[in-house]
Amino acid sequence: MAVGDSIQFNSPADCPGCTGLVDRYAKAINAKTGHGVNVSNDSEHSGLQVDDLLTELSNASEKNTLAHADIIVVGIAHNDVPMNRDDDPCDGAGGDNPDWSKYTAACVKADVAIFQPKYESVFKQIAALRAGKPTILRALNRYNDWNDGATLSPAGVAATKLVIDAWSKMTCGAAKANGFLCANIYRVQWPRRTEAVRQPSRCRLHPPARQGQRGDCSDPHRPRTCTVGYPVEPLVTL
């Protein structure tokens, strides 16, 4: 079972023709064990944030489904980073154009401190639902979708690295403290291919709900060539 944000959702709008990591993981588990795998992908393409997932974990139906899942993959690291919010301790209401000069080690540390207890709660609650039962618990950290190597300023490159270094350490730390193994999608080396896709040059593949305009891929008239990375078996091999 997979829960969390759009990284696991595999929308055709994000990656046309791709097989998502949840289905690839299920196939890998089947190949390695010989056991059939019934996939339940409850991740959401909605800008889901950690507070939303915590709310969902209070739902009896969701808890029951998780309690009966032998393998659980949690990916909820994407939409709460400070450059995706307007209430962060770095640049606040920075909108679609963050003020990278305000991204300091101090503000990133303060931001992580706000969210760490929430992530610990997510992983603790899910692990408790499977207490005493043989279970594979997996989590994902966050990759850098801001640094496309072309449009982000040097200050932006440095700021996003500062943020995502800290966030990936925090999310994986919270996961591991509660019995999860954490797949490092931030630093893993991906097989890659290049294909023409139709999206504006500054389109973000997984925009938070509040910043839909930055992730608006609705323009059908501006094809560009993108390098698209695919996870092969990151949840198995890391």
N, C-alpha and C positions, 0 to 999 in steps of 0.2 A: 504494500500500500504506500502511496506517495501523498504527502500533504505539503502545502506551502504555496509559493508564488509561481509566476509564469515561467521560470527557468525550466521547471519540469513539465510544464503544460504542453509544450511543443505545438504552438499554434502555427498553421500553415502561413500565416501572415508574417511570422518571425523568421521562419526557415522553411521555404517551400520545398516539399518533397523529402524532408528529413525524417528519419526515425529518431524519436526522442530518447533521452537517456533512460527513462523508466522502462520502456519496451526493450531497449538494448540490454539493460540490466536483467530483466526477466529472462531474456533469451540466453544470456551468459550463465545465469543460475541454472537454467534447464540443461544447458550443455555440460556444465561441470558436475551436476548432481544426478541427472537423469530423471528428475522429478518435474512434473508439470507445474506451471506457475500461473495462478489466476491473478491478473493485474487489476488493481483498483487505483486509478489515478485521480485523486481528489484535489490535486493542485488547481490553482485558479489563475486565469488571465485577467486579473482585475486590479492590479496594483496592491495586492494583499500585503499588509504590514503585520508586524509581530503582534500588535494589540488585537488585530482582527483574528489572528490564529488563536490567541489566548481566549478570545470570546468563543470561537468555534469549539475549543476544547472543553467548554462548559456544557456543550450540547450532548445529551444522553446518547443520541443515535451515533454521533461521531465517536464518542468514547467507546461505545460498544463495537463499532467497526474496527477501531484501532486495537481493541483488546483481543480481537480474533485474528489479527494479522501476524503472520510468522516473520515477515520482513517489512520493516518500516523505513522509508526514506523521507527525511525532512529537509526541505529547502526553503528558507525564509529569511535569507540574508540580503536581499536585493534592494528593497524599497525604503528602508529606514535610514540610509546613510545621509549625512547632513546636506549634501548637494541635491538630494531628492526631497527635502522637506523645507517648510517655511518657518519652523519653530525650533531650529537647531541653534546650538551655542556658538556657531562659527560666524556665518553671515546672515542668519535669520531669514527674513523674507527676501531671499536673493532671486526668487523666480527662476526663469530659464537661463539666466546669465549670472552664475555665482561670482561673488567677489573673492577670487582666489587669494588675494593679499590678506584676507582675514582668516585663512585656514592655517592655524598654528598647531603645534604639538599640544598646547594647553587646551585649546577648544576641542580638539579631537579626543583627548583624554576625557574631558568632561562629557562629551557626547557618548563615548563608549560606556562610561559609568552610569549613564541614564538607562542604557539599553541592556547591559549585561544581566541584571536580575530578571528581566523579561525573557531573555533567551534561556537562562538557566531554568526558569519556570516551565517553558515549553518542553524542553528536553526531559526535565524531571517528571512532569505529568505523563508524558507519553511512555517513558520507561516504566513508571509505576503501573501503568495499565497492563504491562506484560511481565510483571514481577513473578519470578519463579518459573517462567516458561522459556524454553529455548527460542531465542529471537535474534534476528540480524537487525541491528539498529545502525542506520547510516545517516549522515548529515552532509550538507554541502556548505562551503564557504562562499565568498563572493568574487566574481571576476570584474575586471575594469572595462566596462562598456563605454566609458567616457573617452579614454585615450585611443583614438583611432589612428594615431600616427600622422595625422594630416591637419586637422582643424583645431586641435587643442593647443593652447599657448604653453610655453615652458613652465609658467607658473601653475597652470592647470594640471600639467603632467605631474609636477611635484606634489601639488595639493591632493590630487586623487590617489597618488601612491601612498601618501601619508595616511589618508583616510582608510584605504582598503587594506593596507598592511595591518592597521590596528583592528579593523572590523573582522578581518579573516582570523586573526589571532584570537579575538574575543569569542566569535561564534564557534570556532573549533574547540576552544578551551571549554566553553559551556557544554558543548556536546560531549566531549570526552569525559568530563567530570560526571556525566550521567550515563556512562556506558556505551556511548555511540562511538563509532569510527567516523572520521571526517574526511570526505573526499576533497582534495585541494584543487578545485577548478580554477583558482587564481593563478597557480604556477605550473600546473600540469602542461606537458607538451602535447598538443593536439595534432592529429593528422589533419591536413587542410586541403581544401580545393578552392578553385576560383570559379565563380559563375556570375552571370549578369542577373541582377535583381532590380525590381522597380521600387526605388525608395529615394527620398530626398537625401542629399549628402550628409545632413546632420541628423538624420533619423536615429533615434535610440530604439533598440529592439524591444526593450522591456520597460516602458515608461511607467512611473507611478501615476495613479489616477489624477492627482492634482496638477500634473504637468503634461496633460494629454497633447498640448500643442507641440511640445518638443519631440514627442514620439509619434507625431502624425505622419503616417506612411500612406496617406490617401492620394497623393499626387501620382497619377499613373503615367505621367509624361516625362519623368526624369530618371531613366534607367542609369544605373551606375554599376561598375564592376567591384564586387566585394570579395574579400577573402573570408570564407566561412569555416569555422573550426567545428569539429565533431568529436564528442567523447566516444572512445571505443568501449572500454570497460573500466571507467574510472572508479566505480563503486566496488569493483572486484579487486583491482590491482593496487589501489592506494591504501 
